[in-house]
Amino acid sequence: MQSHVHRIREELPAVALFLLAIWGVFLLDLILPLERFGLVPRDFGGLLGVVTMPFLHADFSHLLNNSVPLAVLLTLLAGGVCT
């Protein structure tokens, strides 16, 4: 049986890419009205928001307050062991 150990250093580019995507969507939201892709209650078309909501943030402080814990969590998860 082979053990697959993930090293944090190997996974950091993926963590950085995910955080960069969230920040990129935030910057794009300053130009384009991306709020319409959020979750819309009682609307079948609004179910797209289930997937897009993690990328949409109200303002800079909201984005920053989510980015720091997300970076820590993803880095800790990147160091996990898969068997």
PDB file of N, CA, C and O in Angstrom, chain B, residues numbered from 101:
ATOM      1  N   MET B 101       0.838  -1.163   0.000  1.00  0.00           N
ATOM      2  CA  MET B 101       0.000   0.000   0.000  1.00  0.00           C
ATOM      3  C   MET B 101       0.898   1.248   0.000  1.00  0.00           C
ATOM      4  O   MET B 101       1.873   1.334   0.747  1.00  0.00           O
ATOM      5  N   GLN B 102       0.547   2.186  -0.841  1.00  0.00           N
ATOM      6  CA  GLN B 102       1.361   3.379  -0.986  1.00  0.00           C
ATOM      7  C   GLN B 102       0.661   4.569  -0.328  1.00  0.00           C
ATOM      8  O   GLN B 102      -0.532   4.795  -0.529  1.00  0.00           O
ATOM      9  N   SER B 103       1.418   5.311   0.449  1.00  0.00           N
ATOM     10  CA  SER B 103       0.874   6.487   1.118  1.00  0.00           C
ATOM     11  C   SER B 103       1.206   7.728   0.293  1.00  0.00           C
ATOM     12  O   SER B 103       2.346   7.920  -0.128  1.00  0.00           O
ATOM     13  N   HIS B 104       0.208   8.555   0.071  1.00  0.00           N
ATOM     14  CA  HIS B 104       0.395   9.792  -0.685  1.00  0.00           C
ATOM     15  C   HIS B 104       0.386  10.966   0.285  1.00  0.00           C
ATOM     16  O   HIS B 104      -0.668  11.386   0.764  1.00  0.00           O
ATOM     17  N   VAL B 105       1.557  11.478   0.561  1.00  0.00           N
ATOM     18  CA  VAL B 105       1.679  12.605   1.475  1.00  0.00           C
ATOM     19  C   VAL B 105       1.767  13.879   0.641  1.00  0.00           C
ATOM     20  O   VAL B 105       2.633  14.008  -0.224  1.00  0.00           O
ATOM     21  N   HIS B 106       0.872  14.804   0.906  1.00  0.00           N
ATOM     22  CA  HIS B 106       0.888  16.088   0.218  1.00  0.00           C
ATOM     23  C   HIS B 106       1.717  17.068   1.034  1.00  0.00           C
ATOM     24  O   HIS B 106       1.500  17.233   2.235  1.00  0.00           O
ATOM     25  N   ARG B 107       2.631  17.691   0.398  1.00  0.00           N
ATOM     26  CA  ARG B 107       3.439  18.690   1.065  1.00  0.00           C
ATOM     27  C   ARG B 107       2.815  20.066   0.827  1.00  0.00           C
ATOM     28  O   ARG B 107       2.349  20.367  -0.272  1.00  0.00           O
ATOM     29  N   ILE B 108       2.815  20.886   1.863  1.00  0.00           N
ATOM     30  CA  ILE B 108       2.204  22.211   1.772  1.00  0.00           C
ATOM     31  C   ILE B 108       2.847  23.012   0.647  1.00  0.00           C
ATOM     32  O   ILE B 108       2.152  23.719  -0.082  1.00  0.00           O
ATOM     33  N   ARG B 109       4.140  22.911   0.500  1.00  0.00           N
ATOM     34  CA  ARG B 109       4.851  23.659  -0.535  1.00  0.00           C
ATOM     35  C   ARG B 109       4.342  23.306  -1.933  1.00  0.00           C
ATOM     36  O   ARG B 109       4.287  24.176  -2.802  1.00  0.00           O
ATOM     37  N   GLU B 110       3.976  22.067  -2.158  1.00  0.00           N
ATOM     38  CA  GLU B 110       3.475  21.629  -3.463  1.00  0.00           C
ATOM     39  C   GLU B 110       2.070  22.145  -3.729  1.00  0.00           C
ATOM     40  O   GLU B 110       1.695  22.342  -4.886  1.00  0.00           O
ATOM     41  N   GLU B 111       1.288  22.369  -2.681  1.00  0.00           N
ATOM     42  CA  GLU B 111      -0.103  22.786  -2.827  1.00  0.00           C
ATOM     43  C   GLU B 111      -0.309  24.295  -2.742  1.00  0.00           C
ATOM     44  O   GLU B 111      -1.398  24.782  -3.046  1.00  0.00           O
ATOM     45  N   LEU B 112       0.716  25.044  -2.335  1.00  0.00           N
ATOM     46  CA  LEU B 112       0.568  26.495  -2.195  1.00  0.00           C
ATOM     47  C   LEU B 112       0.180  27.207  -3.492  1.00  0.00           C
ATOM     48  O   LEU B 112      -0.604  28.154  -3.432  1.00  0.00           O
ATOM     49  N   PRO B 113       0.685  26.804  -4.660  1.00  0.00           N
ATOM     50  CA  PRO B 113       0.220  27.471  -5.885  1.00  0.00           C
ATOM     51  C   PRO B 113      -1.291  27.335  -6.108  1.00  0.00           C
ATOM     52  O   PRO B 113      -1.923  28.271  -6.595  1.00  0.00           O
ATOM     53  N   ALA B 114      -1.871  26.195  -5.763  1.00  0.00           N
ATOM     54  CA  ALA B 114      -3.320  26.005  -5.910  1.00  0.00           C
ATOM     55  C   ALA B 114      -4.078  26.896  -4.924  1.00  0.00           C
ATOM     56  O   ALA B 114      -5.115  27.462  -5.271  1.00  0.00           O
ATOM     57  N   VAL B 115      -3.568  27.021  -3.700  1.00  0.00           N
ATOM     58  CA  VAL B 115      -4.186  27.895  -2.706  1.00  0.00           C
ATOM     59  C   VAL B 115      -4.128  29.341  -3.187  1.00  0.00           C
ATOM     60  O   VAL B 115      -5.121  30.066  -3.118  1.00  0.00           O
ATOM     61  N   ALA B 116      -2.960  29.753  -3.674  1.00  0.00           N
ATOM     62  CA  ALA B 116      -2.790  31.120  -4.174  1.00  0.00           C
ATOM     63  C   ALA B 116      -3.681  31.380  -5.385  1.00  0.00           C
ATOM     64  O   ALA B 116      -4.235  32.470  -5.526  1.00  0.00           O
ATOM     65  N   LEU B 117      -3.819  30.391  -6.252  1.00  0.00           N
ATOM     66  CA  LEU B 117      -4.661  30.550  -7.437  1.00  0.00           C
ATOM     67  C   LEU B 117      -6.126  30.727  -7.052  1.00  0.00           C
ATOM     68  O   LEU B 117      -6.825  31.544  -7.652  1.00  0.00           O
ATOM     69  N   PHE B 118      -6.598  29.979  -6.066  1.00  0.00           N
ATOM     70  CA  PHE B 118      -7.979  30.109  -5.617  1.00  0.00           C
ATOM     71  C   PHE B 118      -8.230  31.488  -5.008  1.00  0.00           C
ATOM     72  O   PHE B 118      -9.237  32.131  -5.306  1.00  0.00           O
ATOM     73  N   LEU B 119      -7.310  31.938  -4.154  1.00  0.00           N
ATOM     74  CA  LEU B 119      -7.448  33.266  -3.562  1.00  0.00           C
ATOM     75  C   LEU B 119      -7.360  34.358  -4.628  1.00  0.00           C
ATOM     76  O   LEU B 119      -8.078  35.356  -4.559  1.00  0.00           O
ATOM     77  N   LEU B 120      -6.486  34.169  -5.604  1.00  0.00           N
ATOM     78  CA  LEU B 120      -6.377  35.130  -6.704  1.00  0.00           C
ATOM     79  C   LEU B 120      -7.674  35.187  -7.507  1.00  0.00           C
ATOM     80  O   LEU B 120      -8.078  36.260  -7.954  1.00  0.00           O
ATOM     81  N   ALA B 121      -8.326  34.047  -7.691  1.00  0.00           N
ATOM     82  CA  ALA B 121      -9.605  34.015  -8.408  1.00  0.00           C
ATOM     83  C   ALA B 121     -10.669  34.801  -7.653  1.00  0.00           C
ATOM     84  O   ALA B 121     -11.440  35.542  -8.262  1.00  0.00           O
ATOM     85  N   ILE B 122     -10.716  34.648  -6.338  1.00  0.00           N
ATOM     86  CA  ILE B 122     -11.694  35.384  -5.539  1.00  0.00           C
ATOM     87  C   ILE B 122     -11.433  36.885  -5.622  1.00  0.00           C
ATOM     88  O   ILE B 122     -12.369  37.669  -5.777  1.00  0.00           O
ATOM     89  N   TRP B 123     -10.166  37.289  -5.521  1.00  0.00           N
ATOM     90  CA  TRP B 123      -9.830  38.716  -5.619  1.00  0.00           C
ATOM     91  C   TRP B 123     -10.090  39.231  -7.030  1.00  0.00           C
ATOM     92  O   TRP B 123     -10.529  40.368  -7.201  1.00  0.00           O
ATOM     93  N   GLY B 124      -9.822  38.404  -8.044  1.00  0.00           N
ATOM     94  CA  GLY B 124     -10.087  38.811  -9.427  1.00  0.00           C
ATOM     95  C   GLY B 124     -11.565  39.043  -9.680  1.00  0.00           C
ATOM     96  O   GLY B 124     -11.938  40.001 -10.358  1.00  0.00           O
ATOM     97  N   VAL B 125     -12.407  38.176  -9.143  1.00  0.00           N
ATOM     98  CA  VAL B 125     -13.852  38.355  -9.294  1.00  0.00           C
ATOM     99  C   VAL B 125     -14.299  39.623  -8.568  1.00  0.00           C
ATOM    100  O   VAL B 125     -15.177  40.338  -9.052  1.00  0.00           O
ATOM    101  N   PHE B 126     -13.697  39.907  -7.408  1.00  0.00           N
ATOM    102  CA  PHE B 126     -14.040  41.133  -6.691  1.00  0.00           C
ATOM    103  C   PHE B 126     -13.685  42.365  -7.515  1.00  0.00           C
ATOM    104  O   PHE B 126     -14.480  43.301  -7.607  1.00  0.00           O
ATOM    105  N   LEU B 127     -12.502  42.370  -8.111  1.00  0.00           N
ATOM    106  CA  LEU B 127     -12.098  43.506  -8.941  1.00  0.00           C
ATOM    107  C   LEU B 127     -12.971  43.620 -10.183  1.00  0.00           C
ATOM    108  O   LEU B 127     -13.297  44.725 -10.618  1.00  0.00           O
ATOM    109  N   LEU B 128     -13.347  42.486 -10.751  1.00  0.00           N
ATOM    110  CA  LEU B 128     -14.230  42.489 -11.918  1.00  0.00           C
ATOM    111  C   LEU B 128     -15.620  42.997 -11.536  1.00  0.00           C
ATOM    112  O   LEU B 128     -16.303  43.631 -12.340  1.00  0.00           O
ATOM    113  N   ASP B 129     -16.023  42.712 -10.309  1.00  0.00           N
ATOM    114  CA  ASP B 129     -17.333  43.162  -9.824  1.00  0.00           C
ATOM    115  C   ASP B 129     -17.383  44.680  -9.673  1.00  0.00           C
ATOM    116  O   ASP B 129     -18.467  45.263  -9.700  1.00  0.00           O
ATOM    117  N   LEU B 130     -16.237  45.324  -9.514  1.00  0.00           N
ATOM    118  CA  LEU B 130     -16.205  46.780  -9.449  1.00  0.00           C
ATOM    119  C   LEU B 130     -16.571  47.399 -10.796  1.00  0.00           C
ATOM    120  O   LEU B 130     -17.049  48.532 -10.851  1.00  0.00           O
ATOM    121  N   ILE B 131     -16.349  46.660 -11.876  1.00  0.00           N
ATOM    122  CA  ILE B 131     -16.618  47.147 -13.236  1.00  0.00           C
ATOM    123  C   ILE B 131     -17.952  46.630 -13.756  1.00  0.00           C
ATOM    124  O   ILE B 131     -18.738  47.386 -14.327  1.00  0.00           O
ATOM    125  N   LEU B 132     -18.204  45.349 -13.557  1.00  0.00           N
ATOM    126  CA  LEU B 132     -19.417  44.702 -14.070  1.00  0.00           C
ATOM    127  C   LEU B 132     -20.394  44.410 -12.935  1.00  0.00           C
ATOM    128  O   LEU B 132     -19.966  44.201 -11.800  1.00  0.00           O
ATOM    129  N   PRO B 133     -21.677  44.392 -13.213  1.00  0.00           N
ATOM    130  CA  PRO B 133     -22.664  44.079 -12.156  1.00  0.00           C
ATOM    131  C   PRO B 133     -22.805  42.568 -11.943  1.00  0.00           C
ATOM    132  O   PRO B 133     -23.728  41.944 -12.467  1.00  0.00           O
ATOM    133  N   LEU B 134     -21.895  41.996 -11.181  1.00  0.00           N
ATOM    134  CA  LEU B 134     -21.907  40.544 -10.961  1.00  0.00           C
ATOM    135  C   LEU B 134     -22.847  40.122  -9.835  1.00  0.00           C
ATOM    136  O   LEU B 134     -23.035  38.927  -9.607  1.00  0.00           O
ATOM    137  N   GLU B 135     -23.441  41.086  -9.126  1.00  0.00           N
ATOM    138  CA  GLU B 135     -24.350  40.747  -8.032  1.00  0.00           C
ATOM    139  C   GLU B 135     -25.528  39.914  -8.509  1.00  0.00           C
ATOM    140  O   GLU B 135     -26.117  39.160  -7.734  1.00  0.00           O
ATOM    141  N   ARG B 136     -25.870  40.049  -9.773  1.00  0.00           N
ATOM    142  CA  ARG B 136     -27.021  39.292 -10.290  1.00  0.00           C
ATOM    143  C   ARG B 136     -26.756  37.786 -10.328  1.00  0.00           C
ATOM    144  O   ARG B 136     -27.683  36.995 -10.501  1.00  0.00           O
ATOM    145  N   PHE B 137     -25.483  37.391 -10.163  1.00  0.00           N
ATOM    146  CA  PHE B 137     -25.145  35.970 -10.130  1.00  0.00           C
ATOM    147  C   PHE B 137     -25.173  35.400  -8.721  1.00  0.00           C
ATOM    148  O   PHE B 137     -24.806  34.243  -8.513  1.00  0.00           O
ATOM    149  N   GLY B 138     -25.603  36.199  -7.753  1.00  0.00           N
ATOM    150  CA  GLY B 138     -25.732  35.715  -6.380  1.00  0.00           C
ATOM    151  C   GLY B 138     -26.969  34.846  -6.230  1.00  0.00           C
ATOM    152  O   GLY B 138     -27.751  34.696  -7.169  1.00  0.00           O
ATOM    153  N   LEU B 139     -27.137  34.286  -5.070  1.00  0.00           N
ATOM    154  CA  LEU B 139     -28.278  33.421  -4.777  1.00  0.00           C
ATOM    155  C   LEU B 139     -29.558  34.247  -4.730  1.00  0.00           C
ATOM    156  O   LEU B 139     -29.640  35.239  -4.006  1.00  0.00           O
ATOM    157  N   VAL B 140     -30.554  33.832  -5.503  1.00  0.00           N
ATOM    158  CA  VAL B 140     -31.847  34.512  -5.522  1.00  0.00           C
ATOM    159  C   VAL B 140     -32.875  33.554  -4.924  1.00  0.00           C
ATOM    160  O   VAL B 140     -33.131  32.496  -5.499  1.00  0.00           O
ATOM    161  N   PRO B 141     -33.472  33.904  -3.777  1.00  0.00           N
ATOM    162  CA  PRO B 141     -34.420  32.996  -3.145  1.00  0.00           C
ATOM    163  C   PRO B 141     -35.691  32.831  -3.977  1.00  0.00           C
ATOM    164  O   PRO B 141     -36.142  33.763  -4.643  1.00  0.00           O
ATOM    165  N   ARG B 142     -36.242  31.654  -3.924  1.00  0.00           N
ATOM    166  CA  ARG B 142     -37.507  31.306  -4.583  1.00  0.00           C
ATOM    167  C   ARG B 142     -37.477  31.535  -6.088  1.00  0.00           C
ATOM    168  O   ARG B 142     -38.491  31.876  -6.696  1.00  0.00           O
ATOM    169  N   ASP B 143     -36.307  31.343  -6.680  1.00  0.00           N
ATOM    170  CA  ASP B 143     -36.164  31.489  -8.126  1.00  0.00           C
ATOM    171  C   ASP B 143     -35.251  30.364  -8.615  1.00  0.00           C
ATOM    172  O   ASP B 143     -34.112  30.242  -8.166  1.00  0.00           O
ATOM    173  N   PHE B 144     -35.760  29.545  -9.538  1.00  0.00           N
ATOM    174  CA  PHE B 144     -34.991  28.408 -10.035  1.00  0.00           C
ATOM    175  C   PHE B 144     -33.694  28.874 -10.696  1.00  0.00           C
ATOM    176  O   PHE B 144     -32.661  28.222 -10.548  1.00  0.00           O
ATOM    177  N   GLY B 145     -33.736  29.986 -11.418  1.00  0.00           N
ATOM    178  CA  GLY B 145     -32.532  30.531 -12.050  1.00  0.00           C
ATOM    179  C   GLY B 145     -31.517  31.032 -11.052  1.00  0.00           C
ATOM    180  O   GLY B 145     -30.333  31.145 -11.369  1.00  0.00           O
ATOM    181  N   GLY B 146     -31.966  31.333  -9.852  1.00  0.00           N
ATOM    182  CA  GLY B 146     -31.073  31.822  -8.813  1.00  0.00           C
ATOM    183  C   GLY B 146     -30.226  30.739  -8.179  1.00  0.00           C
ATOM    184  O   GLY B 146     -29.366  31.043  -7.352  1.00  0.00           O
ATOM    185  N   LEU B 147     -30.444  29.479  -8.542  1.00  0.00           N
ATOM    186  CA  LEU B 147     -29.637  28.395  -7.983  1.00  0.00           C
ATOM    187  C   LEU B 147     -28.186  28.464  -8.431  1.00  0.00           C
ATOM    188  O   LEU B 147     -27.316  27.858  -7.806  1.00  0.00           O
ATOM    189  N   LEU B 148     -27.917  29.189  -9.497  1.00  0.00           N
ATOM    190  CA  LEU B 148     -26.534  29.400  -9.928  1.00  0.00           C
ATOM    191  C   LEU B 148     -25.733  30.054  -8.807  1.00  0.00           C
ATOM    192  O   LEU B 148     -24.523  29.852  -8.705  1.00  0.00           O
ATOM    193  N   GLY B 149     -26.397  30.824  -7.982  1.00  0.00           N
ATOM    194  CA  GLY B 149     -25.740  31.501  -6.871  1.00  0.00           C
ATOM    195  C   GLY B 149     -25.124  30.570  -5.858  1.00  0.00           C
ATOM    196  O   GLY B 149     -24.215  30.976  -5.134  1.00  0.00           O
ATOM    197  N   VAL B 150     -25.586  29.330  -5.777  1.00  0.00           N
ATOM    198  CA  VAL B 150     -24.999  28.359  -4.844  1.00  0.00           C
ATOM    199  C   VAL B 150     -23.521  28.153  -5.192  1.00  0.00           C
ATOM    200  O   VAL B 150     -22.687  27.990  -4.301  1.00  0.00           O
ATOM    201  N   VAL B 151     -23.207  28.162  -6.468  1.00  0.00           N
ATOM    202  CA  VAL B 151     -21.825  27.977  -6.923  1.00  0.00           C
ATOM    203  C   VAL B 151     -21.053  29.296  -6.910  1.00  0.00           C
ATOM    204  O   VAL B 151     -19.868  29.312  -6.578  1.00  0.00           O
ATOM    205  N   THR B 152     -21.704  30.393  -7.263  1.00  0.00           N
ATOM    206  CA  THR B 152     -20.999  31.663  -7.424  1.00  0.00           C
ATOM    207  C   THR B 152     -20.870  32.477  -6.137  1.00  0.00           C
ATOM    208  O   THR B 152     -20.026  33.369  -6.061  1.00  0.00           O
ATOM    209  N   MET B 153     -21.685  32.189  -5.133  1.00  0.00           N
ATOM    210  CA  MET B 153     -21.673  32.980  -3.896  1.00  0.00           C
ATOM    211  C   MET B 153     -20.308  33.059  -3.210  1.00  0.00           C
ATOM    212  O   MET B 153     -19.969  34.129  -2.703  1.00  0.00           O
ATOM    213  N   PRO B 154     -19.506  31.993  -3.165  1.00  0.00           N
ATOM    214  CA  PRO B 154     -18.206  32.119  -2.491  1.00  0.00           C
ATOM    215  C   PRO B 154     -17.274  33.134  -3.148  1.00  0.00           C
ATOM    216  O   PRO B 154     -16.314  33.583  -2.522  1.00  0.00           O
ATOM    217  N   PHE B 155     -17.540  33.497  -4.389  1.00  0.00           N
ATOM    218  CA  PHE B 155     -16.676  34.431  -5.092  1.00  0.00           C
ATOM    219  C   PHE B 155     -17.173  35.871  -5.016  1.00  0.00           C
ATOM    220  O   PHE B 155     -16.436  36.788  -5.377  1.00  0.00           O
ATOM    221  N   LEU B 156     -18.397  36.091  -4.558  1.00  0.00           N
ATOM    222  CA  LEU B 156     -18.976  37.427  -4.507  1.00  0.00           C
ATOM    223  C   LEU B 156     -18.877  37.997  -3.091  1.00  0.00           C
ATOM    224  O   LEU B 156     -19.230  37.335  -2.115  1.00  0.00           O
ATOM    225  N   HIS B 157     -18.389  39.236  -2.999  1.00  0.00           N
ATOM    226  CA  HIS B 157     -18.238  39.896  -1.703  1.00  0.00           C
ATOM    227  C   HIS B 157     -18.793  41.305  -1.794  1.00  0.00           C
ATOM    228  O   HIS B 157     -18.726  41.942  -2.845  1.00  0.00           O
ATOM    229  N   ALA B 158     -19.337  41.785  -0.695  1.00  0.00           N
ATOM    230  CA  ALA B 158     -20.005  43.085  -0.674  1.00  0.00           C
ATOM    231  C   ALA B 158     -19.030  44.255  -0.779  1.00  0.00           C
ATOM    232  O   ALA B 158     -19.274  45.207  -1.520  1.00  0.00           O
ATOM    233  N   ASP B 159     -17.930  44.182  -0.041  1.00  0.00           N
ATOM    234  CA  ASP B 159     -16.964  45.278  -0.069  1.00  0.00           C
ATOM    235  C   ASP B 159     -15.578  44.742   0.283  1.00  0.00           C
ATOM    236  O   ASP B 159     -15.396  43.545   0.509  1.00  0.00           O
ATOM    237  N   PHE B 160     -14.604  45.656   0.323  1.00  0.00           N
ATOM    238  CA  PHE B 160     -13.219  45.256   0.547  1.00  0.00           C
ATOM    239  C   PHE B 160     -13.019  44.600   1.909  1.00  0.00           C
ATOM    240  O   PHE B 160     -12.300  43.607   2.015  1.00  0.00           O
ATOM    241  N   SER B 161     -13.650  45.147   2.956  1.00  0.00           N
ATOM    242  CA  SER B 161     -13.473  44.557   4.290  1.00  0.00           C
ATOM    243  C   SER B 161     -14.066  43.150   4.354  1.00  0.00           C
ATOM    244  O   SER B 161     -13.507  42.272   5.012  1.00  0.00           O
ATOM    245  N   HIS B 162     -15.186  42.932   3.681  1.00  0.00           N
ATOM    246  CA  HIS B 162     -15.790  41.604   3.624  1.00  0.00           C
ATOM    247  C   HIS B 162     -14.840  40.622   2.942  1.00  0.00           C
ATOM    248  O   HIS B 162     -14.650  39.500   3.413  1.00  0.00           O
ATOM    249  N   LEU B 163     -14.249  41.051   1.838  1.00  0.00           N
ATOM    250  CA  LEU B 163     -13.299  40.201   1.108  1.00  0.00           C
ATOM    251  C   LEU B 163     -12.065  39.908   1.956  1.00  0.00           C
ATOM    252  O   LEU B 163     -11.622  38.762   2.028  1.00  0.00           O
ATOM    253  N   LEU B 164     -11.518  40.916   2.587  1.00  0.00           N
ATOM    254  CA  LEU B 164     -10.324  40.729   3.406  1.00  0.00           C
ATOM    255  C   LEU B 164     -10.614  39.842   4.607  1.00  0.00           C
ATOM    256  O   LEU B 164      -9.807  38.978   4.948  1.00  0.00           O
ATOM    257  N   ASN B 165     -11.762  40.046   5.253  1.00  0.00           N
ATOM    258  CA  ASN B 165     -12.125  39.225   6.413  1.00  0.00           C
ATOM    259  C   ASN B 165     -12.382  37.776   6.040  1.00  0.00           C
ATOM    260  O   ASN B 165     -12.297  36.906   6.906  1.00  0.00           O
ATOM    261  N   ASN B 166     -12.692  37.487   4.790  1.00  0.00           N
ATOM    262  CA  ASN B 166     -12.858  36.104   4.346  1.00  0.00           C
ATOM    263  C   ASN B 166     -11.567  35.520   3.800  1.00  0.00           C
ATOM    264  O   ASN B 166     -11.355  34.310   3.887  1.00  0.00           O
ATOM    265  N   SER B 167     -10.706  36.349   3.242  1.00  0.00           N
ATOM    266  CA  SER B 167      -9.482  35.850   2.601  1.00  0.00           C
ATOM    267  C   SER B 167      -8.460  35.321   3.602  1.00  0.00           C
ATOM    268  O   SER B 167      -7.835  34.287   3.366  1.00  0.00           O
ATOM    269  N   VAL B 168      -8.290  36.019   4.706  1.00  0.00           N
ATOM    270  CA  VAL B 168      -7.272  35.603   5.673  1.00  0.00           C
ATOM    271  C   VAL B 168      -7.600  34.236   6.280  1.00  0.00           C
ATOM    272  O   VAL B 168      -6.740  33.356   6.252  1.00  0.00           O
ATOM    273  N   PRO B 169      -8.798  34.016   6.826  1.00  0.00           N
ATOM    274  CA  PRO B 169      -9.093  32.681   7.357  1.00  0.00           C
ATOM    275  C   PRO B 169      -9.114  31.601   6.270  1.00  0.00           C
ATOM    276  O   PRO B 169      -8.736  30.457   6.521  1.00  0.00           O
ATOM    277  N   LEU B 170      -9.559  31.967   5.061  1.00  0.00           N
ATOM    278  CA  LEU B 170      -9.578  30.991   3.974  1.00  0.00           C
ATOM    279  C   LEU B 170      -8.166  30.574   3.600  1.00  0.00           C
ATOM    280  O   LEU B 170      -7.919  29.396   3.342  1.00  0.00           O
ATOM    281  N   ALA B 171      -7.242  31.515   3.567  1.00  0.00           N
ATOM    282  CA  ALA B 171      -5.853  31.189   3.255  1.00  0.00           C
ATOM    283  C   ALA B 171      -5.264  30.254   4.308  1.00  0.00           C
ATOM    284  O   ALA B 171      -4.562  29.299   3.976  1.00  0.00           O
ATOM    285  N   VAL B 172      -5.555  30.535   5.581  1.00  0.00           N
ATOM    286  CA  VAL B 172      -5.058  29.667   6.657  1.00  0.00           C
ATOM    287  C   VAL B 172      -5.676  28.276   6.549  1.00  0.00           C
ATOM    288  O   VAL B 172      -4.966  27.274   6.637  1.00  0.00           O
ATOM    289  N   LEU B 173      -6.979  28.211   6.361  1.00  0.00           N
ATOM    290  CA  LEU B 173      -7.667  26.924   6.267  1.00  0.00           C
ATOM    291  C   LEU B 173      -7.170  26.104   5.076  1.00  0.00           C
ATOM    292  O   LEU B 173      -6.879  24.917   5.222  1.00  0.00           O
ATOM    293  N   LEU B 174      -7.071  26.719   3.917  1.00  0.00           N
ATOM    294  CA  LEU B 174      -6.628  25.990   2.729  1.00  0.00           C
ATOM    295  C   LEU B 174      -5.167  25.525   2.876  1.00  0.00           C
ATOM    296  O   LEU B 174      -4.812  24.438   2.419  1.00  0.00           O
ATOM    297  N   THR B 175      -4.339  26.339   3.506  1.00  0.00           N
ATOM    298  CA  THR B 175      -2.945  25.936   3.730  1.00  0.00           C
ATOM    299  C   THR B 175      -2.872  24.751   4.684  1.00  0.00           C
ATOM    300  O   THR B 175      -2.097  23.821   4.458  1.00  0.00           O
ATOM    301  N   LEU B 176      -3.667  24.775   5.744  1.00  0.00           N
ATOM    302  CA  LEU B 176      -3.688  23.640   6.665  1.00  0.00           C
ATOM    303  C   LEU B 176      -4.227  22.382   6.001  1.00  0.00           C
ATOM    304  O   LEU B 176      -3.713  21.286   6.224  1.00  0.00           O
ATOM    305  N   LEU B 177      -5.261  22.540   5.187  1.00  0.00           N
ATOM    306  CA  LEU B 177      -5.804  21.387   4.474  1.00  0.00           C
ATOM    307  C   LEU B 177      -4.843  20.850   3.428  1.00  0.00           C
ATOM    308  O   LEU B 177      -4.847  19.656   3.130  1.00  0.00           O
ATOM    309  N   ALA B 178      -4.017  21.731   2.869  1.00  0.00           N
ATOM    310  CA  ALA B 178      -3.043  21.299   1.863  1.00  0.00           C
ATOM    311  C   ALA B 178      -1.984  20.393   2.475  1.00  0.00           C
ATOM    312  O   ALA B 178      -1.375  19.586   1.774  1.00  0.00           O
ATOM    313  N   GLY B 179      -1.766  20.522   3.760  1.00  0.00           N
ATOM    314  CA  GLY B 179      -0.755  19.684   4.421  1.00  0.00           C
ATOM    315  C   GLY B 179      -1.293  18.363   4.911  1.00  0.00           C
ATOM    316  O   GLY B 179      -0.581  17.614   5.580  1.00  0.00           O
ATOM    317  N   GLY B 180      -2.558  18.056   4.585  1.00  0.00           N
ATOM    318  CA  GLY B 180      -3.174  16.806   5.041  1.00  0.00           C
ATOM    319  C   GLY B 180      -2.579  15.575   4.360  1.00  0.00           C
ATOM    320  O   GLY B 180      -1.879  15.681   3.353  1.00  0.00           O
ATOM    321  N   VAL B 181      -2.865  14.436   4.917  1.00  0.00           N
ATOM    322  CA  VAL B 181      -2.365  13.169   4.390  1.00  0.00           C
ATOM    323  C   VAL B 181      -3.507  12.410   3.742  1.00  0.00           C
ATOM    324  O   VAL B 181      -4.560  12.228   4.353  1.00  0.00           O
ATOM    325  N   CYS B 182      -3.310  11.972   2.523  1.00  0.00           N
ATOM    326  CA  CYS B 182      -4.306  11.155   1.824  1.00  0.00           C
ATOM    327  C   CYS B 182      -3.851   9.712   1.823  1.00  0.00           C
ATOM    328  O   CYS B 182      -2.720   9.423   1.433  1.00  0.00           O
ATOM    329  N   THR B 183      -4.707   8.800   2.251  1.00  0.00           N
ATOM    330  CA  THR B 183      -4.344   7.390   2.231  1.00  0.00           C
ATOM    331  C   THR B 183      -5.292   6.616   1.367  1.00  0.00           C
ATOM    332  O   THR B 183      -5.147   5.402   1.225  1.00  0.00           O
TER     333      THR B 183
END
